Amino acid sequence: MKKANYILLLTIIFTFNLTQAQDEKESQFDLIGYGGIGYGIVENDNEPNYNLNSNSGEILLNYNINKKFGIATGIGMNELSGNGFNSVGNFYHERTLVKVPLLFTMGSKLSENFRVFANLGFYGQTIVKDEYHFLNNTQKDIYDGWNFGAQIGIGFLFDMFENFSAGINYNGQSDFSKFESNNNVGINDKQKMKNLNSIGIILMIEL
């Protein structure tokens, strides 16, 4: 009888410790999505610079190395639009970019239900749509290919439900390399986007 009681006691202790360990275990992966609006500067080598409005978003999978630091990657999309002018004439420019980031992430709880999440890293991006609307015609795909840059972001999140947080986010980025214009399009130039800043919302799900 005593042996059975010892086995029962050991079983209860083991089950309690296992439950406690599961409760204290931090999630290894986070699914993060954020989007925002802002603007940036198109910097040309030969033509005048001009501003574009931005409507952007990203979805990231974040791997938590420990409680504070992690590594994230995913996919993002940025829709740019605005007015400008060059040697051909005045135009309305629309461009869509697809971005692949690789980020170092940092997270910390400021209180029981409030946390901060930051990221810093690099990205590669490619143009999937590029249209210059002039008064009498539209020129497409003047620029194409890939370029690279660096980005930084910081978000403040409030725990809404279990494993789900939401808040506000700032994101900034600038290109390192430049897109080159295609031949025989009336424009011979190189350009990049700098000081692209956006503010929006951020959502985080602990997987």
Steps between C-alpha positions, in 0.01 A plus 500: 500500500781738590669423168183594312478827699862585415435433129185715511688781678786488249248505213327811640835679551619412148169614347511830694861570393418419137199735508711777652768453233242524223354817652843663524617394153542790262369473146782428255327654198293813445293591197518876452311719258512875464392762253515875474492814292777755446722653236855496365734671254591363157865597448611507135852533361411727205131591531335712777412329829135472603285366786273193495228398742530150643247232595697203635470177696708200608443153640788356704578170669714574804716234668572582864860412586424588862251718693633824348668433165397330178537476122217566256431477129192515281355699214383858457325714242525873445273703272643842409326786320551870440569783258833607353669625188802412287647584160202333327238706690270499803375160612308302760710204617365168630736225618453172685793328672530155657753480783675213681650613835751330732478657846649486846215546749477613862200474732437590860201525735458847647217384726274198539294580188722746313810424292739654251622325184784632283681379189808594304642343185522485123269432207499425131212623286383485141261707289185313392313802359638831375292756308569864412180676389587801283246739349479319165632151573593242763844342523531167679795308644749783463690357797529134602723251680598469866657740747597480868476712813467517877196545723412564862170466682351536846155404624312537828251219563224432750400141583140473374442127550711197588793483253366798301622861516430815301635853494663778300816473293762721335712375210781675313718388210747625239645330192873434466508407133314653204255388235619559143276617218446277197637594160286681241238638742590868471663512845859403576543513874546317831287549810441381855255568782627674812345605832187290450311532831162354590274476807226242543379200700677182606353160592686214670394139553712273722503158331 
